[in-house]
Amino acid sequence: MVAQAASGGGDGGTRSTTPLPAVWVILGPPGSGKGTYAAHLASRFGLLHISTGDLARKAVQDPQHADLKKPMEAGELLPDSAIVALLQERLAAPALVTPVAMPTPAAAAAQPAAQPAGQ
Protein backbone atom coordinates (compact mmCIF):
# COMPACT_ATOMS: atom_id res chain seq x y z
CA MET A 1 0.00 0.00 0.00
CA VAL A 2 1.41 3.37 -0.93
CA ALA A 3 0.02 6.60 0.45
CA GLN A 4 0.88 10.25 0.04
CA ALA A 5 2.71 11.48 3.12
CA ALA A 6 3.99 14.93 4.00
CA SER A 7 7.74 14.89 3.59
CA GLY A 8 8.50 16.93 6.72
CA GLY A 9 10.60 20.04 6.88
CA GLY A 10 10.03 23.41 5.32
CA ASP A 11 9.61 22.26 1.75
CA GLY A 12 6.61 24.41 0.94
CA GLY A 13 4.11 21.59 1.29
CA THR A 14 5.50 19.27 -1.38
CA ARG A 15 4.61 15.65 -0.92
CA SER A 16 6.54 12.48 -1.53
CA THR A 17 5.21 8.99 -2.12
CA THR A 18 6.10 7.02 1.00
CA PRO A 19 4.92 3.49 1.81
CA LEU A 20 2.88 3.56 4.99
CA PRO A 21 1.72 0.55 7.00
CA ALA A 22 -2.00 -0.16 6.99
CA VAL A 23 -3.51 0.79 10.33
CA TRP A 24 -7.05 -0.23 11.15
CA VAL A 25 -8.58 0.60 14.51
CA ILE A 26 -11.54 -1.46 15.71
CA LEU A 27 -13.53 -0.01 18.59
CA GLY A 28 -16.42 -1.39 20.59
CA PRO A 29 -17.59 -2.40 24.04
CA PRO A 30 -16.29 -5.53 25.80
CA GLY A 31 -17.56 -8.72 24.19
CA SER A 32 -18.65 -7.05 20.94
CA GLY A 33 -16.37 -9.17 18.74
CA LYS A 34 -13.48 -6.74 18.17
CA GLY A 35 -10.89 -9.46 18.71
CA THR A 36 -12.73 -11.93 16.50
CA TYR A 37 -12.96 -9.49 13.61
CA ALA A 38 -9.38 -8.29 14.13
CA ALA A 39 -8.07 -11.87 13.98
CA HIS A 40 -9.96 -12.51 10.72
CA LEU A 41 -8.79 -9.24 9.18
CA ALA A 42 -5.19 -9.77 10.30
CA SER A 43 -5.17 -13.24 8.77
CA ARG A 44 -6.86 -12.25 5.54
CA PHE A 45 -4.84 -9.11 4.83
CA GLY A 46 -1.51 -10.06 6.44
CA LEU A 47 -1.76 -7.43 9.17
CA LEU A 48 -0.39 -7.43 12.69
CA HIS A 49 -3.11 -7.55 15.36
CA ILE A 50 -2.33 -5.44 18.43
CA SER A 51 -4.85 -5.58 21.27
CA THR A 52 -4.60 -2.97 24.02
CA GLY A 53 -6.19 -5.47 26.42
CA ASP A 54 -3.51 -8.05 25.60
CA LEU A 55 -0.83 -5.39 26.01
CA ALA A 56 -2.20 -4.41 29.43
CA ARG A 57 -2.51 -8.02 30.64
CA LYS A 58 1.09 -8.68 29.61
CA ALA A 59 2.32 -5.39 31.12
CA VAL A 60 1.02 -6.15 34.63
CA GLN A 61 3.36 -9.14 34.74
CA ASP A 62 6.32 -6.75 34.42
CA PRO A 63 7.42 -4.96 37.63
CA GLN A 64 7.93 -1.81 35.53
CA HIS A 65 4.13 -1.60 35.15
CA ALA A 66 3.15 -2.72 38.66
CA ASP A 67 0.98 0.39 39.07
CA LEU A 68 -1.46 -1.00 36.47
CA LYS A 69 -2.21 -4.19 38.40
CA LYS A 70 -4.53 -2.70 41.05
CA PRO A 71 -6.95 -0.93 38.66
CA MET A 72 -7.00 -3.95 36.33
CA GLU A 73 -7.82 -6.35 39.18
CA ALA A 74 -10.60 -3.97 40.26
CA GLY A 75 -12.05 -4.05 36.72
CA GLU A 76 -11.36 -0.36 36.17
CA LEU A 77 -10.32 1.23 32.92
CA LEU A 78 -6.66 2.10 32.70
CA PRO A 79 -5.73 5.74 32.20
CA ASP A 80 -5.35 6.83 28.57
CA SER A 81 -1.76 7.81 29.32
CA ALA A 82 -0.97 4.22 30.36
CA ILE A 83 -2.56 2.75 27.21
CA VAL A 84 -0.74 5.26 24.99
CA ALA A 85 2.57 4.39 26.69
CA LEU A 86 1.96 0.65 26.15
CA LEU A 87 1.10 1.24 22.48
CA GLN A 88 4.21 3.38 22.00
CA GLU A 89 6.36 0.61 23.48
CA ARG A 90 4.77 -1.98 21.21
CA LEU A 91 4.94 0.14 18.08
CA ALA A 92 8.64 0.77 18.72
CA ALA A 93 9.30 -2.99 18.76
CA PRO A 94 11.56 -4.28 15.95
CA ALA A 95 8.80 -6.53 14.59
CA LEU A 96 7.03 -3.41 13.32
CA VAL A 97 10.00 -1.87 11.54
CA THR A 98 9.41 -3.82 8.33
CA PRO A 99 5.99 -3.13 6.75
CA VAL A 100 3.81 -6.18 6.25
CA ALA A 101 3.37 -7.14 2.60
CA MET A 102 -0.25 -6.80 1.56
CA PRO A 103 -1.71 -9.56 -0.61
CA THR A 104 -2.63 -8.64 -4.15
CA PRO A 105 -6.31 -7.78 -4.71
CA ALA A 106 -6.74 -11.06 -6.59
CA ALA A 107 -5.27 -13.09 -3.70
CA ALA A 108 -7.41 -11.26 -1.15
CA ALA A 109 -10.55 -11.81 -3.25
CA ALA A 110 -9.78 -15.53 -3.49
CA GLN A 111 -9.92 -15.93 0.31
CA PRO A 112 -13.33 -16.63 1.85
CA ALA A 113 -14.94 -13.69 3.65
CA ALA A 114 -14.54 -13.59 7.43
CA GLN A 115 -17.63 -14.69 9.28
CA PRO A 116 -18.41 -13.25 12.72
CA ALA A 117 -18.62 -15.70 15.58
CA GLY A 118 -22.06 -17.25 16.02
CA GLN A 119 -23.28 -16.64 12.48
DSSP file (Angstrom, degrees, kcal/mol; ACC not computed):
  #  RESIDUE AA STRUCTURE BP1 BP2  ACC     N-H-->O    O-->H-N    N-H-->O    O-->H-N    TCO  KAPPA ALPHA  PHI   PSI    X-CA   Y-CA   Z-CA
    1    1 A M              0   0    0      0, 0.0    19,-0.7     0, 0.0     2,-0.4   0.000 360.0 360.0 360.0 130.7    0.0    0.0    0.0
    2    2 A V  E     +A   19   0A   0     17,-0.2     2,-0.3    19,-0.0    15,-0.0  -0.969 360.0 179.4-120.0 133.6    1.4    3.4   -0.9
    3    3 A A  E     -A   18   0A   0     15,-1.3    15,-1.6    -2,-0.4     2,-0.5  -0.902  35.0-104.0-129.2 158.3    0.0    6.6    0.5
    4    4 A Q  E     -A   17   0A   0     -2,-0.3     2,-0.4    13,-0.2    13,-0.2  -0.711  44.1-177.4 -80.3 129.1    0.9   10.2    0.0
    5    5 A A  E     -A   16   0A   0     11,-1.8    11,-1.6    -2,-0.5     2,-0.1  -0.983  33.4-105.6-130.8 141.5    2.7   11.5    3.1
    6    6 A A  E     -A   15   0A   0     -2,-0.4     9,-0.2     9,-0.2     8,-0.1  -0.412  28.1-139.0 -61.0 138.3    4.0   14.9    4.0
    7    7 A S        -     0   0    0      7,-1.0    -1,-0.1     1,-0.1     8,-0.1   0.338  35.4-126.9 -89.4   8.8    7.7   14.9    3.6
    8    8 A G        +     0   0    0      1,-0.1    -1,-0.1     6,-0.1     6,-0.1   0.414  65.3  64.8  66.0 152.6    8.5   16.9    6.7
    9    9 A G  S    S-     0   0    0      1,-0.1     2,-1.7    -3,-0.1     4,-0.3  -0.134 102.4 -54.8  86.9 172.3   10.6   20.0    6.9
   10   10 A G  S    S+     0   0    0      1,-0.2    -1,-0.1     2,-0.1    -2,-0.0  -0.450  78.9 135.8 -86.4  64.7   10.0   23.4    5.3
   11   11 A D  S >  S-     0   0    0     -2,-1.7     3,-0.8     3,-0.1    -1,-0.2   0.175  78.4-102.0-100.3  18.2    9.6   22.3    1.8
   12   12 A G  T 3  S-     0   0    0      1,-0.2    -2,-0.1    -3,-0.1    -3,-0.0   0.726  74.1 -59.6  73.1  19.9    6.6   24.4    0.9
   13   13 A G  T 3  S+     0   0    0     -4,-0.3    -1,-0.2     1,-0.2    -3,-0.1   0.599  86.3 156.3  86.1  10.7    4.1   21.6    1.3
   14   14 A T    <   -     0   0    0     -3,-0.8    -7,-1.0    -6,-0.1     2,-0.4  -0.348  30.4-142.6 -66.6 155.1    5.5   19.3   -1.4
   15   15 A R  E     -A    6   0A   0     -9,-0.2     2,-0.3    -8,-0.1    -9,-0.2  -0.902  10.2-157.4-122.5 148.7    4.6   15.7   -0.9
   16   16 A S  E     -A    5   0A   0    -11,-1.6   -11,-1.8    -2,-0.4     2,-0.8  -0.895  29.0-110.2-120.1 155.1    6.5   12.5   -1.5
   17   17 A T  E     +A    4   0A   0     -2,-0.3   -13,-0.2   -13,-0.2   -11,-0.0  -0.768  46.2 171.8 -85.6 114.7    5.2    9.0   -2.1
   18   18 A T  E     -A    3   0A   0    -15,-1.6   -15,-1.3    -2,-0.8     2,-0.3  -0.988  35.5-118.3-127.3 128.8    6.1    7.0    1.0
   19   19 A P  E     -A    2   0A   0      0, 0.0   -17,-0.2     0, 0.0   -15,-0.0  -0.501  35.1-169.1 -66.2 130.1    4.9    3.5    1.8
   20   20 A L        -     0   0    0    -19,-0.7     2,-0.1    -2,-0.3     3,-0.0  -0.933  23.7-110.9-118.9 143.6    2.9    3.6    5.0
   21   21 A P        -     0   0    0      0, 0.0     2,-0.4     0, 0.0    26,-0.0  -0.425  37.5-106.2 -69.8 148.9    1.7    0.6    7.0
   22   22 A A        -     0   0    0     78,-0.2     2,-0.5    -2,-0.1    78,-0.1  -0.617  38.2-169.6 -73.5 129.0   -2.0   -0.2    7.0
   23   23 A V        +     0   0    0     -2,-0.4     2,-0.4    24,-0.1    -1,-0.0  -0.975   8.0 177.9-125.5 117.8   -3.5    0.8   10.3
   24   24 A W        -     0   0    0     -2,-0.5     2,-0.5     2,-0.0    -2,-0.0  -0.971  12.0-158.1-117.8 133.4   -7.0   -0.2   11.1
   25   25 A V        -     0   0    0     -2,-0.4     2,-0.5     2,-0.0    -2,-0.0  -0.955   3.7-164.5-113.6 126.9   -8.6    0.6   14.5
   26   26 A I        -     0   0    0     -2,-0.5     2,-0.3     2,-0.0    -2,-0.0  -0.954  11.6-175.1-114.2 121.1  -11.5   -1.5   15.7
   27   27 A L        +     0   0    0     -2,-0.5    -2,-0.0     7,-0.0     0, 0.0  -0.848  19.4 119.3-116.6 150.5  -13.5    0.0   18.6
   28   28 A G        -     0   0    0     -2,-0.3     3,-0.1     5,-0.0     5,-0.1  -0.893  57.7 -71.9 169.7 167.0  -16.4   -1.4   20.6
   29   29 A P    >   -     0   0    0      0, 0.0     3,-1.7     0, 0.0     5,-0.3  -0.230  69.7 -70.3 -71.1 165.1  -17.6   -2.4   24.0
   30   30 A P  T 3  S+     0   0    0      0, 0.0     0, 0.0     0, 0.0     0, 0.0  -0.277 121.1  16.5 -55.2 137.4  -16.3   -5.5   25.8
   31   31 A G  T 3  S+     0   0    0     -3,-0.1     0, 0.0     1,-0.1     0, 0.0   0.578  86.6 120.6  78.9  10.1  -17.6   -8.7   24.2
   32   32 A S  S <  S-     0   0    0     -3,-1.7    -1,-0.1    -4,-0.0     0, 0.0   0.519  88.7-100.2 -87.3  -3.5  -18.7   -7.1   20.9
   33   33 A G  S  > S+     0   0    0     -4,-0.1     4,-2.7    -5,-0.1     5,-0.3   0.601  77.3 136.9 100.1  13.1  -16.4   -9.2   18.7
   34   34 A K  H  > S+     0   0    0     -5,-0.3     4,-2.7     1,-0.2     5,-0.2   0.929  77.7  45.7 -56.9 -47.2  -13.5   -6.7   18.2
   35   35 A G  H  > S+     0   0    0      2,-0.2     4,-2.4     1,-0.2    -1,-0.2   0.875 111.7  51.9 -65.8 -38.0  -10.9   -9.5   18.7
   36   36 A T  H  > S+     0   0    0      2,-0.2     4,-1.9     1,-0.2    -2,-0.2   0.951 114.3  41.9 -62.9 -50.5  -12.7  -11.9   16.5
   37   37 A Y  H  X S+     0   0    0     -4,-2.7     4,-2.9     1,-0.2     5,-0.2   0.910 113.5  53.3 -64.0 -41.6  -13.0   -9.5   13.6
   38   38 A A  H  X S+     0   0    0     -4,-2.7     4,-2.9    -5,-0.3     5,-0.2   0.902 108.0  50.6 -61.1 -41.2   -9.4   -8.3   14.1
   39   39 A A  H  X S+     0   0    0     -4,-2.4     4,-2.1     2,-0.2    -1,-0.2   0.914 112.6  46.5 -63.1 -42.9   -8.1  -11.9   14.0
   40   40 A H  H  X S+     0   0    0     -4,-1.9     4,-2.7     2,-0.2    -2,-0.2   0.935 115.4  45.6 -63.9 -46.3  -10.0  -12.5   10.7
   41   41 A L  H  X S+     0   0    0     -4,-2.9     4,-2.6     2,-0.2     6,-0.4   0.908 112.0  51.4 -65.0 -41.7   -8.8   -9.2    9.2
   42   42 A A  H  X>S+     0   0    0     -4,-2.9     5,-1.4    -5,-0.2     4,-0.9   0.913 114.3  44.3 -61.0 -42.9   -5.2   -9.8   10.3
   43   43 A S  H  <5S+     0   0    0     -4,-2.1     3,-0.3    -5,-0.2    -2,-0.2   0.930 116.3  45.3 -67.1 -46.0   -5.2  -13.2    8.8
   44   44 A R  H  <5S+     0   0    0     -4,-2.7    -2,-0.2     1,-0.2    -1,-0.2   0.885 124.6  30.4 -68.3 -39.8   -6.9  -12.2    5.5
   45   45 A F  H  <5S-     0   0    0     -4,-2.6    -1,-0.2    -5,-0.2    -2,-0.2   0.336 106.7-113.3-106.7   6.5   -4.8   -9.1    4.8
   46   46 A G  T  <5 +     0   0    0     -4,-0.9     2,-0.2    -3,-0.3    -3,-0.2   0.861  64.3 150.5  68.0  36.1   -1.5  -10.1    6.4
   47   47 A L      < -     0   0    0     -5,-1.4     2,-0.5    -6,-0.4    -1,-0.2  -0.610  50.4-113.0 -99.9 160.1   -1.8   -7.4    9.2
   48   48 A L        -     0   0    0     -2,-0.2     2,-0.6    52,-0.0    52,-0.0  -0.798  27.3-142.6 -89.6 131.4   -0.4   -7.4   12.7
   49   49 A H        -     0   0    0     -2,-0.5     2,-0.5   -10,-0.0   -10,-0.0  -0.861  19.2-177.0 -98.7 117.1   -3.1   -7.5   15.4
   50   50 A I        -     0   0    0     -2,-0.6     2,-0.5     4,-0.0     3,-0.1  -0.970   5.2-166.6-115.7 121.1   -2.3   -5.4   18.4
   51   51 A S     >  -     0   0    0     -2,-0.5     4,-2.5     1,-0.1     5,-0.2  -0.924  16.7-152.5-108.4 125.2   -4.8   -5.6   21.3
   52   52 A T  H  > S+     0   0    0     -2,-0.5     4,-2.4     1,-0.2     5,-0.2   0.851 100.1  54.9 -65.0 -32.1   -4.6   -3.0   24.0
   53   53 A G  H  > S+     0   0    0      2,-0.2     4,-2.6     1,-0.2    -1,-0.2   0.927 108.9  46.7 -64.4 -44.2   -6.2   -5.5   26.4
   54   54 A D  H  > S+     0   0    0      1,-0.2     4,-2.2     2,-0.2     5,-0.2   0.904 111.8  51.6 -62.9 -41.2   -3.5   -8.0   25.6
   55   55 A L  H  X S+     0   0    0     -4,-2.5     4,-2.3     1,-0.2    -2,-0.2   0.918 111.8  46.6 -61.2 -42.8   -0.8   -5.4   26.0
   56   56 A A  H  X S+     0   0    0     -4,-2.4     4,-1.9     2,-0.2    -2,-0.2   0.914 111.0  50.9 -67.2 -43.3   -2.2   -4.4   29.4
   57   57 A R  H  < S+     0   0    0     -4,-2.6     4,-0.3     1,-0.2    -1,-0.2   0.877 114.6  44.3 -62.9 -36.6   -2.5   -8.0   30.6
   58   58 A K  H >< S+     0   0    0     -4,-2.2     3,-1.2    -5,-0.2     4,-0.3   0.884 109.6  57.0 -72.0 -38.7    1.1   -8.7   29.6
   59   59 A A  H >< S+     0   0    0     -4,-2.3     3,-2.1     1,-0.3     6,-0.5   0.860  96.1  62.0 -63.4 -37.1    2.3   -5.4   31.1
   60   60 A V  T 3< S+     0   0    0     -4,-1.9    -1,-0.3     1,-0.3    -2,-0.2   0.680  95.7  62.3 -67.4 -13.8    1.0   -6.1   34.6
   61   61 A Q  T <  S+     0   0    0     -3,-1.2    -1,-0.3    -4,-0.3    -2,-0.2   0.614  91.7  79.9 -81.2 -12.4    3.4   -9.1   34.7
   62   62 A D  S X  S-     0   0    0     -3,-2.1     3,-2.2    -4,-0.3    -4,-0.0  -0.839  79.1-139.7 -98.0 126.7    6.3   -6.7   34.4
   63   63 A P  G >  S+     0   0    0      0, 0.0     3,-1.5     0, 0.0     4,-0.2   0.775 100.8  69.8 -55.4 -26.1    7.4   -5.0   37.6
   64   64 A Q  G 3  S+     0   0    0      1,-0.3     3,-0.2     2,-0.1    -4,-0.1   0.800 106.5  38.1 -60.3 -28.7    7.9   -1.8   35.5
   65   65 A H  G X  S+     0   0    0     -3,-2.2     3,-2.0    -6,-0.5     4,-0.4  -0.051  75.2 127.2-113.6  30.1    4.1   -1.6   35.2
   66   66 A A  G X>  +     0   0    0     -3,-1.5     3,-1.3     1,-0.3     4,-0.6   0.791  64.1  69.3 -58.8 -28.9    3.1   -2.7   38.7
   67   67 A D  G 34 S+     0   0    0      1,-0.3    -1,-0.3    -3,-0.2    -2,-0.1   0.658  93.2  58.6 -66.2 -14.5    1.0    0.4   39.1
   68   68 A L  G <> S+     0   0    0     -3,-2.0     4,-1.8     1,-0.1    -1,-0.3   0.666  87.8  76.1 -86.0 -17.3   -1.5   -1.0   36.5
   69   69 A K  H <> S+     0   0    0     -3,-1.3     4,-2.7    -4,-0.4     5,-0.2   0.915  90.0  52.4 -64.1 -46.1   -2.2   -4.2   38.4
   70   70 A K  H  X S+     0   0    0     -4,-0.6     4,-1.6     1,-0.2     6,-0.2   0.942 112.1  42.9 -60.9 -51.8   -4.5   -2.7   41.0
   71   71 A P  H  4>S+     0   0    0      0, 0.0     5,-2.7     0, 0.0     4,-0.3   0.885 115.0  51.5 -63.9 -34.4   -6.9   -0.9   38.7
   72   72 A M  H ><5S+     0   0    0     -4,-1.8     3,-1.5     1,-0.2    -2,-0.2   0.933 109.2  48.9 -66.1 -44.1   -7.0   -3.9   36.3
   73   73 A E  H 3<5S+     0   0    0     -4,-2.7    -1,-0.2     1,-0.3    -3,-0.2   0.806 109.7  53.5 -64.7 -28.1   -7.8   -6.4   39.2
   74   74 A A  T 3<5S-     0   0    0     -4,-1.6    -1,-0.3    -5,-0.2    -2,-0.2   0.481 117.1-115.8 -83.5  -2.7  -10.6   -4.0   40.3
   75   75 A G  T < 5 +     0   0    0     -3,-1.5    -3,-0.2    -4,-0.3     2,-0.2   0.682  67.1 144.4  77.4  18.0  -12.1   -4.1   36.7
   76   76 A E      < -     0   0    0     -5,-2.7    -1,-0.2    -6,-0.2     2,-0.2  -0.498  56.1-103.0 -87.0 157.6  -11.4   -0.4   36.2
   77   77 A L        -     0   0    0     -2,-0.2    -1,-0.1     1,-0.1     3,-0.1  -0.550  37.7-119.4 -73.5 144.0  -10.3    1.2   32.9
   78   78 A L        -     0   0    0     -2,-0.2    -1,-0.1     1,-0.1     5,-0.1  -0.548  37.8 -91.2 -80.5 151.5   -6.7    2.1   32.7
   79   79 A P    >>  -     0   0    0      0, 0.0     4,-1.9     0, 0.0     3,-0.7  -0.295  30.7-120.8 -60.6 146.0   -5.7    5.7   32.2
   80   80 A D  H 3> S+     0   0    0      1,-0.2     4,-3.0     2,-0.2     5,-0.2   0.878 113.8  59.6 -53.9 -38.9   -5.4    6.8   28.6
   81   81 A S  H 3> S+     0   0    0      1,-0.2     4,-2.0     2,-0.2    -1,-0.2   0.865 105.0  48.9 -61.2 -35.6   -1.8    7.8   29.3
   82   82 A A  H <> S+     0   0    0     -3,-0.7     4,-2.3     2,-0.2    -1,-0.2   0.915 112.5  47.1 -69.5 -43.2   -1.0    4.2   30.4
   83   83 A I  H  X S+     0   0    0     -4,-1.9     4,-2.5     2,-0.2    -2,-0.2   0.917 112.2  50.2 -65.1 -42.8   -2.6    2.7   27.2
   84   84 A V  H  X S+     0   0    0     -4,-3.0     4,-2.6     1,-0.2    -1,-0.2   0.916 110.4  50.4 -61.3 -42.9   -0.7    5.3   25.0
   85   85 A A  H  X S+     0   0    0     -4,-2.0     4,-2.2    -5,-0.2    -1,-0.2   0.909 110.8  48.9 -62.5 -42.0    2.6    4.4   26.7
   86   86 A L  H  X S+     0   0    0     -4,-2.3     4,-2.2     2,-0.2    -2,-0.2   0.910 112.3  48.4 -64.2 -41.6    2.0    0.6   26.2
   87   87 A L  H  X S+     0   0    0     -4,-2.5     4,-3.1     2,-0.2     5,-0.2   0.905 109.8  52.1 -64.9 -41.1    1.1    1.2   22.5
   88   88 A Q  H  X S+     0   0    0     -4,-2.6     4,-1.3     1,-0.2    -2,-0.2   0.911 109.9  49.4 -62.3 -41.2    4.2    3.4   22.0
   89   89 A E  H  < S+     0   0    0     -4,-2.2     4,-0.3     2,-0.2     3,-0.2   0.934 114.6  44.7 -60.4 -45.9    6.4    0.6   23.5
   90   90 A R  H >< S+     0   0    0     -4,-2.2     3,-1.4     1,-0.2    -2,-0.2   0.901 111.3  51.4 -68.2 -41.4    4.8   -2.0   21.2
   91   91 A L  H 3< S+     0   0    0     -4,-3.1    -1,-0.2     1,-0.3    -2,-0.2   0.733 106.2  56.5 -70.2 -20.3    4.9    0.1   18.1
   92   92 A A  T 3< S+     0   0    0     -4,-1.3    -1,-0.3    -3,-0.2    -2,-0.2   0.525  82.9 115.6 -84.3  -6.3    8.6    0.8   18.7
   93   93 A A  S X  S-     0   0    0     -3,-1.4     3,-2.1    -4,-0.3     4,-0.2  -0.332  78.2-118.9 -65.7 144.5    9.3   -3.0   18.8
   94   94 A P  G >> S+     0   0    0      0, 0.0     3,-1.9     0, 0.0     4,-0.6   0.771 107.6  72.0 -55.9 -28.5   11.6   -4.3   16.0
   95   95 A A  G 34 S+     0   0    0      1,-0.3     3,-0.1     2,-0.1    -4,-0.1   0.703  98.2  50.2 -63.1 -17.3    8.8   -6.5   14.6
   96   96 A L  G <4 S+     0   0    0     -3,-2.1    -1,-0.3    -6,-0.2     4,-0.1   0.408  86.1  85.4-100.8   2.3    7.0   -3.4   13.3
   97   97 A V  T <4 S+     0   0    0     -3,-1.9    -2,-0.1    -4,-0.2    -1,-0.1   0.913  83.8  60.1 -69.8 -41.4   10.0   -1.9   11.5
   98   98 A T  S  < S-     0   0    0     -4,-0.6    -1,-0.1    -3,-0.1     3,-0.1  -0.782  93.2-122.6 -90.5 121.0    9.4   -3.8    8.3
   99   99 A P        -     0   0    0      0, 0.0     2,-0.3     0, 0.0    -2,-0.1  -0.290  28.6-110.1 -60.8 146.3    6.0   -3.1    6.7
  100  100 A V        -     0   0    0    -78,-0.1     2,-0.3    -4,-0.1   -78,-0.2  -0.616  32.0-115.9 -77.8 132.9    3.8   -6.2    6.2
  101  101 A A        -     0   0    0     -2,-0.3    -1,-0.1    -3,-0.1    -3,-0.0  -0.549  27.7-137.5 -71.3 128.3    3.4   -7.1    2.6
  102  102 A M        -     0   0    0     -2,-0.3   -56,-0.1     1,-0.1   -57,-0.1  -0.660  21.0-112.7 -85.2 141.2   -0.3   -6.8    1.6
  103  103 A P        -     0   0    0      0, 0.0    -1,-0.1     0, 0.0   -59,-0.0  -0.350  39.2 -96.9 -67.4 155.2   -1.7   -9.6   -0.6
  104  104 A T     >  -     0   0    0      1,-0.1     4,-2.5     4,-0.0     5,-0.2  -0.317  35.5-108.4 -65.5 156.9   -2.6   -8.6   -4.2
  105  105 A P  H  > S+     0   0    0      0, 0.0     4,-2.3     0, 0.0     5,-0.2   0.872 121.4  53.2 -55.6 -36.7   -6.3   -7.8   -4.7
  106  106 A A  H  > S+     0   0    0      2,-0.2     4,-1.4     1,-0.2    -2,-0.0   0.910 109.9  46.7 -65.6 -41.4   -6.7  -11.1   -6.6
  107  107 A A  H  > S+     0   0    0      2,-0.2     4,-0.7     1,-0.2    -1,-0.2   0.897 113.2  49.0 -67.5 -39.8   -5.3  -13.1   -3.7
  108  108 A A  H >< S+     0   0    0     -4,-2.5     3,-0.8     1,-0.2    -2,-0.2   0.897 110.3  51.1 -66.0 -39.3   -7.4  -11.3   -1.1
  109  109 A A  H 3< S+     0   0    0     -4,-2.3    -1,-0.2    -5,-0.2    -2,-0.2   0.792 103.5  59.9 -68.1 -27.3  -10.6  -11.8   -3.2
  110  110 A A  H 3< S+     0   0    0     -4,-1.4    -1,-0.2    -5,-0.2    -2,-0.2   0.709  89.0  87.3 -74.2 -19.5   -9.8  -15.5   -3.5
  111  111 A Q  S << S-     0   0    0     -3,-0.8     3,-0.1    -4,-0.7     2,-0.0  -0.569  90.8-105.2 -80.4 143.9   -9.9  -15.9    0.3
  112  112 A P        -     0   0    0      0, 0.0    -1,-0.1     0, 0.0     3,-0.1  -0.366  43.1 -98.0 -65.8 147.9  -13.3  -16.6    1.8
  113  113 A A        -     0   0    0      1,-0.1     2,-0.2    -4,-0.1    -4,-0.0  -0.349  42.3-102.5 -65.6 144.8  -14.9  -13.7    3.6
  114  114 A A        -     0   0    0     -3,-0.1    -1,-0.1   -77,-0.1   -77,-0.0  -0.482  33.9-150.0 -68.4 135.2  -14.5  -13.6    7.4
  115  115 A Q        -     0   0    0     -2,-0.2     3,-0.1    -3,-0.1     4,-0.0  -0.926  16.3-119.8-109.0 130.1  -17.6  -14.7    9.3
  116  116 A P    >   -     0   0    0      0, 0.0     3,-1.4     0, 0.0   -83,-0.0  -0.297  43.5 -86.8 -64.3 152.9  -18.4  -13.2   12.7
  117  117 A A  T 3  S+     0   0    0      1,-0.2   -80,-0.0     2,-0.1   -81,-0.0  -0.313 112.4  22.4 -59.4 139.7  -18.6  -15.7   15.6
  118  118 A G  T 3         0   0    0     -3,-0.1    -1,-0.2     1,-0.0     0, 0.0   0.573 360.0 360.0  81.9  10.7  -22.1  -17.2   16.0
  119  119 A Q    <         0   0    0     -3,-1.4    -2,-0.1    -4,-0.0    -1,-0.0   0.396 360.0 360.0-124.3 360.0  -23.3  -16.6   12.5
